[in-house]
């Protein structure tokens, strides 16, 4: 499930963001092309962008090219100035290390780095290539680079589950998330199979699953950037692209059905699952135990669990739901009939006040 | 249709004008032509974009059809001419386009259906905000109500959906450079619909929708309905399957309700039904009929039940049809002199405690 940052940023978090923003002013911009498999065409897209920037008068150089490239990429490459990597032999193996000293001296506006995931030989300035890229950015050089899903460290487990293989080199996902821009290079798996002759490649089903992972990762990155942008500009976050489900737990609610359904919905919509309960004083021991069980199940299903305080159950839930940009609120039916002909139940009040999210009522355990 | 296979549909999905959908589609068209495929341009919207126009060179274009409407001349895709020419593949820009009144079909996506039925493969372009099920979400995120929509099932039936991504910064740069629109229009666009927040939200929706389409195609093919089972077999829905019932009225908020219920049903792979309870002496039949026909267009099975007691009729119908989840809009607040009376929602909630009931928000701003 999508990990989300806490919604109300603390003062420290806001300070960090301001400092980040200031650092970014001086830093070169990082743009990453993300592909879901090799040969989706991200290398071409990267060099094509470099070419267009050059045509517009930007000072663009190439800091690293992979050995084997398709003819269309080779043709593009001919228009660039190259700063070839340094060849280093170490332990019987030849390494290619980005020539940072030369790049620093040359100091282009933009440097193109093909193949971001790579381990430098022992004794290098940085253990990994993405750290070399950080150094370029710190010197105010913009970098455009490309990476495959299989090389994103936090995604490698999922990729391995699908392909049975784990790439040797990796880049932390945080590096991708901190990038100024990320762009997905998408093609239909069918055309990928055609292009590569269909031999020695994962089948179309595996490719489709990898593709879905890459699209969702990119959507998460964009979502986080959007939320940060809105917060930085003091815009109230609006109901956005992602489904956010809040399950309201009480000792007596049918928590198992609600949480399971919430979990299923969150999975299907690739949304977020939250669970909340309102602290009540003087809860009976058996109710407390039941509530604890519900909370444990919520955590087990990957829900973000929140404890709310407030004298009024309905108000606490509504405030929290609005603050968290909830799109679906799950609530149990009440057991009681209306006590008086003019009284309003908590459910009536929630429905009346819910302007921005759906309210879904669940049967109580007994009535099943 | 006489045995020939239906044409394949490939969709280039973007999040705004100017992200490069048509450009990518034409590159693919050129590739196909180089491979010897018989491909023509059925409709192309140049928007004065030089790089894109250059890509049409060497491709045969079927001339557009002139349509006179209210004394003005309009140009539309000439579907009949494409059928006569009968290429293997046709390139059709702007899938969500609404044809000028008096055209054989209301929407371009319907013209595309005709081409597909004639075994012609189609490459086409669409932006995420044109998807019917996302209409309310797009409105929530951007404040813009998109009028030209395409039902989701049309997109779901596409054989391939490819996301055409571009960072919002790159898109805004393109706008500034006048690549997308003329300068005056570009400035206006950037201050309004094309602001950073709107574009990011739309981009995220496009990514999520592309992922959803990929997932749809990954799902195991469901067992066909048992023979003689009719449209839906409420006696014996597969175990664990959900059946969603949308309660329609003539109120305008029913459109939101239909889209929302259908979207949830699609994501949960649930059956989707709609009911309208017609009371004696009911007014506003036109609005109800509009909503029912809107629901049918989205492939929702619709029912009309005549009864005086609306909540009872809904609860009874839901039980008989083995509904697992009822979708309703919020009731209007009762008039002052009846303010202690239960609303329809309250009554359904009380009468159907054994069911899940979803009260859909109107999402007012």
Interface residues (C-beta under 8 A of the other chain):
Chain A: X31 X180 X181 X182 X183 X184 X185 X186 X187 X188 X190 X205 X208 X209 X211 X212 X215 X216 X218 X219 X222 X223 X225 X226 X229 X230 X233 X235 X238 X239 X240 X241 X242 X261 X264 X265 X268 X269 X270 X328 X333 X337 X341 X342 X347 X348 X351 X352 X354 X355 X356 X357 X358 X359 X360 X361 X362 X363 X364 X367 X368
Chain B: X10 X137 X140 X141 X160 X161 X162 X163 X164 X165 X166 X167 X169 X170 X196 X197 X200 X201 X203 X204 X205 X207 X208 X210 X211 X212 X214 X215 X217 X218 X260 X264 X267 X268 X325 X330 X333 X340 X345 X346 X349 X350 X353 X354 X355 X356 X357 X358 X359 X360 X361 X362 X363 X364
